[in-house]
Amino acid sequence: MKGMSHRRWLWLPGFVLWACGDVEVRPDSKSGEDFERAGAQQIFFDKLADDFLDGTNGDNTDWKFMKVPAKGFLKFTVFWDNKEVDATVEVRDRFGVIVQSWTHSKELEKDEQEMKVEPGTHFIRLHVDKKASVYTIEGHFDAFDTDATDEAVPEALGGDDLLGEPIPDATPVDVGPRKGKPTGKPGPRPVAPPPSGASVEGTIFRMIAGPNGKGTILTLNVGEEKGIRIGSQGQIWCPAGGALPGGTLNVTKVNAKSATAMTAVTPQVIGNCRDVKVKAQ
């Protein structure tokens, strides 16, 4: 029978070619049981855990979980053997609500993030779209009553009146020259920002649920050097190219190469919509 089967394949080469061309690797088709939260594997504090993701061959997603015994601060470190991998990491509480989420920066071999947590099981979702990498994950927990001190509460980032503001259709309002006495500090950096009113494209590489669960605190990879200022407004965009409904943002803090912004939408609504366009000033 094997000989007959072999001859039939030889007689029908067109069929063989068609069968080969029909093969398609679907996302998560080879991820195993841990591709969803129900199959999450447990990891333990201060112990390294190794695993592997391959976005090219269908092993896109891993879920892990760890048990948080009390209120405190949870720090995650993820080491990527291939720092070029396109990866995102989410930390969710026992209800599935995103506590923190970030996109791996290809300039770094490891990601480090710290967050406030409540007692209970916490889940970690690691996902890659492209490329492959071995990774090592480690969690460290420090118990601390976050309700007992103002230091654990995010600084005021503006009230609700800053949320939901529409993006200006034209250039931002001209605030005119800055007033005040000279500070004696060096002049502006020799980096020419875009013209006022230009849209600066950037990425959300960190997001945290806002105070009292309202909105989201975003960290953007564009800042003062790109013409971003406190009060700059922008819009969150999704991978398909559409603007996220309600995803307007307002910049509340600026560094040279990054900025903090607030948006009224929650981390769950933002999901994988990580692109932003912000008006330069």
C-alpha positions in Angstrom: 0.0 0.0 0.0 2.8 2.4 0.7 4.2 1.9 -2.8 0.8 2.6 -4.3 0.3 5.7 -2.2 3.7 6.9 -3.3 2.9 6.5 -7.0 -0.3 8.3 -6.6 1.5 11.3 -5.2 3.9 11.2 -8.1 1.1 11.0 -10.6 -0.7 14.1 -9.1 2.0 16.7 -8.5 -0.5 19.5 -8.8 -2.4 18.1 -5.8 0.8 18.0 -3.8 1.6 21.6 -4.6 -1.9 22.7 -3.6 -1.8 20.9 -0.3 1.5 22.5 0.6 0.3 25.9 -0.4 -2.7 25.5 1.9 -0.7 25.3 5.1 -1.1 28.3 7.3 0.3 29.0 10.8 -2.5 30.6 12.8 -1.7 32.8 15.8 -1.6 30.8 19.1 -2.1 27.5 17.1 1.0 26.1 18.9 0.8 28.0 22.2 -0.3 25.1 24.3 -2.6 25.2 27.3 -1.1 28.4 28.7 -2.3 30.5 25.7 -5.3 31.5 27.8 -5.8 32.5 31.5 -7.4 29.2 32.5 -4.1 27.4 31.6 -1.8 29.9 33.3 1.3 28.5 35.0 2.3 29.5 38.5 5.5 31.5 39.2 6.9 32.4 42.6 8.4 35.5 44.1 12.1 35.9 43.8 12.5 32.8 41.7 13.5 32.9 38.0 11.1 31.2 35.5 12.2 30.5 31.9 9.9 30.0 28.9 9.8 30.6 25.1 7.6 32.5 22.7 7.7 32.3 18.9 5.3 34.6 17.0 6.4 33.2 13.6 5.4 29.6 14.4 2.2 30.1 16.3 3.4 30.2 19.9 2.3 33.8 20.5 1.0 33.9 24.1 1.9 32.7 27.6 -0.1 33.2 30.7 1.4 33.0 34.2 0.0 33.7 37.7 1.3 34.4 41.2 -0.4 34.8 44.5 -0.1 38.2 46.2 -0.5 37.9 50.0 -1.3 41.5 51.0 -1.4 45.1 49.8 1.9 46.3 48.5 4.2 46.8 45.5 4.9 44.2 42.9 7.9 44.5 40.7 8.3 42.5 37.5 11.5 42.0 35.5 11.4 40.2 32.1 14.7 39.4 30.4 14.5 38.8 26.6 17.3 36.8 25.0 16.3 38.4 21.7 15.7 42.0 22.5 14.4 42.6 18.9 11.2 40.6 19.7 7.9 42.5 19.3 6.4 41.8 22.7 3.8 43.2 25.1 3.2 42.3 28.8 0.0 42.7 30.8 -0.5 42.3 34.5 -4.1 41.6 35.5 -5.8 41.2 38.9 -8.0 38.3 39.9 -11.0 39.9 38.1 -9.1 40.2 34.9 -8.7 44.0 35.1 -5.4 45.3 33.8 -3.2 46.7 36.6 -0.3 47.6 34.3 0.7 47.0 30.7 3.7 47.8 28.6 5.4 47.3 25.3 8.9 45.9 25.2 11.5 48.4 24.0 13.9 46.9 21.5 16.7 49.1 22.9 16.6 47.1 26.1 17.3 43.5 27.0 15.0 43.5 30.0 11.8 45.2 31.1 11.3 46.4 34.7 7.9 47.6 36.0 6.6 48.3 39.5 2.9 48.7 40.5 0.6 48.9 43.4 -1.3 45.6 44.0 -4.1 44.3 46.2 -4.1 40.8 47.8 -5.2 38.0 45.5 -4.1 36.1 42.4 -2.5 38.2 39.7 -2.1 37.1 36.1 0.7 37.9 33.7 0.1 37.7 29.9 3.1 37.8 27.6 2.4 38.1 23.9 4.6 38.4 20.8 3.4 39.3 17.3 6.6 38.6 15.5 10.0 37.0 16.0 10.9 34.6 18.8 12.8 34.7 22.1 13.5 32.8 25.2 12.5 34.9 28.2 13.1 34.9 32.0 10.5 36.4 34.3 10.9 37.3 38.0 8.5 38.9 40.4 9.4 40.6 43.7 6.8 41.7 46.3 7.1 44.2 49.1 4.1 44.3 51.5 3.0 47.9 52.2 -0.3 49.5 53.2 -0.8 51.8 50.2 -3.8 53.4 51.9 -1.8 54.6 54.9 0.4 57.2 53.0 0.0 59.8 50.3 3.3 58.6 48.8 1.5 55.5 47.3 -1.1 57.6 45.6 -0.3 58.9 42.1 0.3 62.6 42.1 -2.6 64.8 40.9 -2.7 64.7 37.2 -5.6 67.0 36.6 -9.3 66.7 37.3 -12.1 65.3 35.2 -12.3 68.6 33.3 -9.1 67.6 31.5 -10.5 64.3 30.3 -12.5 64.0 27.2 -11.4 67.3 25.7 -11.6 67.3 21.9 -8.4 67.5 19.9 -8.0 70.9 18.4 -8.9 70.9 14.7 -6.3 73.6 13.9 -3.0 74.6 15.6 -2.9 74.8 19.4 -3.6 78.2 21.0 -0.6 80.4 20.9 0.4 81.1 24.5 2.9 83.7 23.5 6.4 84.2 25.0 7.1 82.8 28.4 7.1 85.3 31.3 9.2 85.4 34.4 12.7 86.2 35.5 15.7 84.5 33.9 16.6 81.3 35.7 20.3 81.2 34.7 19.8 77.7 33.4 21.2 76.7 30.0 19.2 77.5 27.0 17.0 75.0 25.1 18.5 71.8 23.7 19.8 72.1 20.1 17.0 69.8 18.9 14.6 71.5 16.5 11.0 70.4 17.4 8.3 70.1 14.8 6.4 73.3 13.9 3.6 74.3 16.3 0.4 72.4 15.5 2.1 69.4 13.8 1.0 66.0 14.8 3.8 64.0 16.5 3.5 60.2 16.3 4.5 58.1 19.3 3.8 55.0 21.2 2.3 54.1 24.6 4.9 52.0 26.4 3.3 52.0 29.8 -0.2 52.4 31.2 -1.6 52.3 34.7 -5.2 52.4 35.8 -6.0 56.0 37.0 -6.8 57.1 40.6 -10.0 55.3 41.9 -10.1 53.3 38.7 -11.0 56.3 36.6 -9.2 56.6 33.2 -5.6 55.6 32.5 -2.2 57.2 33.2 -0.1 56.8 30.0 3.6 57.0 29.5 4.5 58.1 26.0 7.9 57.7 24.1 7.8 61.3 22.9 8.6 64.4 24.9 9.9 67.9 25.0 12.4 67.3 22.2 9.5 66.6 19.9 7.6 69.7 20.8 5.4 68.1 23.4 4.4 70.4 26.3 2.2 70.2 29.4 -1.3 70.7 28.1 -0.6 69.2 24.7 -3.5 67.1 23.5 -3.7 64.0 21.4 -5.5 60.9 20.3 -4.9 57.1 20.7 -4.9 55.1 17.5 -5.5 51.4 17.0 -3.5 48.9 14.8 -6.1 49.0 12.0 -5.6 52.7 11.7 -8.7 54.0 13.3 -8.9 56.4 16.2 -9.9 54.8 19.5 -13.4 56.1 20.4 -13.1 58.4 23.5 -9.3 58.0 23.4 -8.3 61.6 23.6 -5.4 62.4 25.9 -4.0 65.4 27.7 -0.3 65.6 28.6 0.4 66.4 32.3 4.1 65.9 32.6 7.0 66.2 30.2 10.6 65.0 30.1 13.1 65.3 27.3 12.2 62.0 25.6 9.0 60.9 27.3 5.7 62.3 28.6 2.9 61.4 31.0 -0.7 61.8 29.9 -4.2 61.1 31.1 -7.1 59.7 29.2 -10.7 59.0 30.2 -10.8 55.4 28.7 -9.7 52.5 30.9 -6.7 50.1 30.1 -9.2 47.4 29.1 -10.7 49.7 26.4 -7.2 50.7 25.2 -6.1 47.1 24.8 -3.6 46.8 21.9 -4.3 50.4 20.7 -0.8 51.7 21.5 -0.2 54.4 18.8 -0.7 58.1 19.6 -0.7 61.4 17.7 0.0 64.4 19.8 -0.1 68.1 18.8 3.3 69.8 19.2 3.4 73.3 20.7 
